[in-house]
Amino acid sequence: MLVIVACCLAIGAGSAARAGAPTPERREGDFVHVCQGGPNKAQACSVATQETDCPKSECVLLTMSKAIKGTLTLIAHDSVTDWKNGGATNRALTVMLEVKAPDGSRQTLAATYQDLATPTNPPAAPSDVIVIAMDEEALQSLSSAVSGLRFAQAESTLSQQLQQLFGESGTPVIVATHDKRVDLADHTADGLATVLRFKVKLQFLELL
């Protein structure tokens, strides 16, 4: 959801990167929460002030859809090759999301991201989603911590496609990852792209 996510490469590129990166808990705070029950049921709340906001209840996310299962594939390439003319110095990140649409059809949504001003730099994303360079090394590190992508939002074009596909107006967000079913093709030591593939669950949430 995207991730999606160039939207999606988040936590996991070393302790220094993790220290400054937006954690799933911080990202979750970007979305509307409501009281699950009690006298203030369905009223807006904050997890930080849950006891005051939601007496006899909990402060939970306001979800706008059921969970949607998908497969997220991230492809980072630090040596994008000009097949015809040679040369391999640019970097790019491709995000591919596979989901089942409401009509039962299987849909594959993909986009490639690059620093167009300086293509030799790793792709970047808004700092409230990702603060680390999205290169092959980051993807390799992410393979052991894909749960760090929870509550990451999709890039706007991918987000709009998901909204149209599912008939939703909220923001598509990764709400869960399947940490035990992660496939990594590590090519940080050669000229091929590094590929990370894993299962996710998406939901449409409302931004604050």
ABEGO torsion letter per residue (X at the ends): OEEEGAAABBBGAEAAAAAABBBAAAAAAABBBBBABEAABGBBBBAAAAAAABBGBBBBBBBABBBBBBBBBBBBBABBBBAAAEEBABBBBBBBBBBBBAAGBBBBBBBBBBBAABAABBBBBBAAABABBBBAAAAAAAAAAAAAABGBBBBAAAAAAAAAAAGBABBBBBABBBAABBBBBBAAABABBBBBBBBBBBBBBBBX
